[in-house]
């Protein structure tokens, strides 16, 4: 629970970080946000080059950090050989599809083969985490691909098989978030379109969760003033505030950042979201 904030948040509030394992800067930020701040949960990317470093951090310094899988079908190389996931990768063996690609793919290829390849790769990512000694408590995904109904069904089956308790559901309230900060910024940065697609897909499948997820509309742009204004609709037992913390200065020195992610990893927004986690902890000590 994030203590000391004068809001109407439910008793159980979870501060969560995505992209654990993607880079040195994100790993360091997740660790600092947990040890010195209010971060309770992190979602790890099993196929990223700094996965092993993230695992060691958890073992040595963050045993109480709750870990989930940030299922990844759109960045880097799969864990399985390329010929076993041929519908998902390019000629270099790297994932080649984004959210829209996966949304449309079942109408373009053999569905049974597609579903089998995605299930096998996601299961491999889960197994890698478990083999590393991590206890997975939740599942979500990079670029929200698990919100696509057929991928969600696959992930839900794996969650049941491996006794993973929770899958992130996109259920943020557009009205509640808008009145927290009446601005059209999320229209122009693309977050509104992303939100509408994700919310529609979740509603189509009747996906339900006891956790209210915040914030898709202000993704990577969360500030203390926004968090303190969160208004959670009724019938939710807890709220999960999703952050993308990082240390851009550290990642600027790295030679192995994932392709296509340089801009996001080097954004000052990641540094600001790390500072948010630290400020929340400071506020807790003050009140």
N, C-alpha and C positions, 0 to 999 in steps of 0.2 A: 504494500500500500504506500502511495506517495503521501506523506504526512505534511501537515502544516499549511496546506493550500486552502484558502478561503473560497471554496467552490461547493457545488452540490453534487460532487462526484460520489458514486457509490462507495460503500465501505472498502471494497476491494478494487484497487486501481493498479494496473500493471503498466510499467514503463518498459517498452520492448524495442530492440534494435534489430534491423535487418542487415544482411550482407556480411555477417561475421565470416571471416576466412577469405574474403575477396582481395585484401591488400594489407600491407603492414600498418598503414595509417588507420584503417577501419578496425583492425584487431586491437591496436593500442588504444583507440578511442573507446571501444566497447569495454575493455578492461578497466580503463580509468573511470568511465561512467558507472561501472558496477562497484568498484572498490571505493571510489571517492564520491560517487553520486547516488542517484536513485534508481539506476537501471537494474531490473530484476530478471529480464528475459532477453535472449538473443537467438536469432535464427541463423544457422550455419550453412554454408554452401560447400557441399562435400566434394565437388569437382574443381574447386579453385586452388591455385598454387599455394596459398597460405592457410589451407585447412589444417595441416599438421601443426603449424605454429599456434593456431587458435585452440586446438585440442590441448596442447601443452600449457597454454595460459589457463585454461579451465582447471586442469589437473593441479597446477601449482599455486594459483592465486585466486581462483574464482569458483571454488567447489560448490558454492550456493547459487551460482548463476543457472537459471533454468534454460535448457537448450532445446531448440526445435530444429527441424530441417527446413531450410529455405530452398525448396525443391527448384531445380534449375534445368530448364529445357531450351534456353535461349542464349546462353553465354558460355564461351569456351568450348572445351572438348567434353564429350560424355565420358562416363567411367567405363562403359562397355566399348568393345571394339567397334569401329565405324561400320563394318559390314553387318553388325547385329542391330544397328539402328540407322540403317541406310536412308530411311524416309525423313530423318531428323537432321542430317548433317550434309555439309557441302563436300567438295572434292578434297578439301584439306582436313576433313574429319572433324570440323567444328560445327556446333549448332548453327543452323542457318535460318531458323524461323522465329518470328516475333509473335506477339499476342494475336494479331489479326491472322497471321499465317496458320496458327493452330486452330483458330476459330473456324476457318474455312477448309482446313485440310481433309476432314472426313468425307467431303464431297469430291475430293480430287484424287484420292488414292484408295487402295484396298483397306477398308476400315478394320477388319480383323487383324491384319498385319500391323497397321498403325497402332491400334490399341495395345497389341502385344509388345511392340517395341517400346512404347512409352511406359507401360507398366514395368517391364524388365529394367529399364534405366532408372526409374524412380525407386524401385525396390533395391537396386544396387546402391543408390545413394543412401537409402535408409540403412542398409547393411553396413556400409562403410562407417557410418556414425556409430552404430552399435558395436562393431568390431574394434573401434577406437576407444571403447569404454564409456561412450556418452549415453545418457538416458534421455531419450527423446520424449518430451512432454507435449509437443505440439507440432503442427505442420502448417506451412504457408508456402509461398513461392515467389521467385524472382519475376518481376513484371506481371505479377498477379495471374499467371497462366492457369493456376488451379481454379480460378473462378469460372473458367470455361466448363460447361456442364460435364462433358465426357471425361475431361481430365480430373475434375472434382470426384466423379464416381470412382475412377481408378484409385485416386489418392485415399478416398474414404475406405475402399476395400483393403488397402495396405495398412491404413491406420487400425482397422479392426484386427487384421492379421498380426500386427506387431504390438497391439495394445497401446497405441498412442492416443491420448485422451482427447485432444482438441485439434480442430482444423479452423483456421481463420476464415471468418465469414465477412464479406463486405456488406455492412449494414448501417453505415453512417447516414445520419439524417441531413439532407441538403438544407432544409429549412433551419434546423437548429444551428448548423455551422454558419450559414449565411448571416443570421442575426447576431452571431458572436462578433463578426467583423463585416459589416455591409460593404463589400468591395467586389468588383468584378475581376480582380486579378486572376482568379482561378479559371476564368473564361479564356483569357488570352494566353495563359501558359499551358493550356491543354488539359488541366486537371479536371475541369468540369465534364468534358467529353469522356475522359477515362472513367470518371465516377459514374456517369449515366450508364455506360456500357456494363461496368462491373455490377452495379446495383440491379440493372435489368436482368442480367444473367442469374444472379443470386435469387431474385424474386421468381424467375421462371422455374427454378428447381425447388422452390419452397425451402431454401436453406435457412436453418435457424441456429442461433447460438445464444448462450447466456452472456457472452461478452459483446460489448459495444465497441466497435473499432473506429479509432480516430487517429490520423486524419488522412483521407485520400485527397480531399479538396485542397489541403494545405501541405501536401506531401513535400518533404525536404525543406519546408519553410516554416517550421513551427517555432514559436517564440513564447516566452513566459506569459505575456499578456494574453495570448490566445488560449493557452492551456488553462489559465485561471478562469476563463469564461466558458469552459465546456459545460454544455447542458445535455445531460444524457436522458433520452426518452425512457419512459417507464418500462418495466418488465425486463430490464437488464440487471444482472447481479453484479457486474463489474465492467470496467472500461479498460481497453488496451490502447495505450497511446503509442503509436508506431513512429520511431525515430530512425534516422539514417546518419548516425554520428561518424565522424572521421577526423583525421589530421592531415589536411591537404599538404602541409609543409613536409611531412614525412613521406607521403606518397609521391611528392614531386621528385624525390631522390630515388625512387624505386625504378628498376629497369624491366620489371615484368608485370606491369599493370595489364589487366585484361583488355583486349582490343575492344574498341567502341565505348569503353567506360572511363576514359581519361577525363573527359569533361566533368562527369558526375563526381568522380573521386577527388578531383582537384578543386571542386566548388567550395567556396567559403561557407555555403549553407551547411555543409557537413560539420565544419568547425563550430558554427553557431548552435547546431543541434547537440553537439557534445557539451557546450557551455550551458545549454538548457538543462541537461541532466544534472550537471554540477550545481547549478543555481537552485534547482528544486531541492536538492539535499541541504543546501545552505539555508533556504527558507524554513526547512523542517527544523533545523537547529535553532532558528531565531524565535520560533513561536511555541 
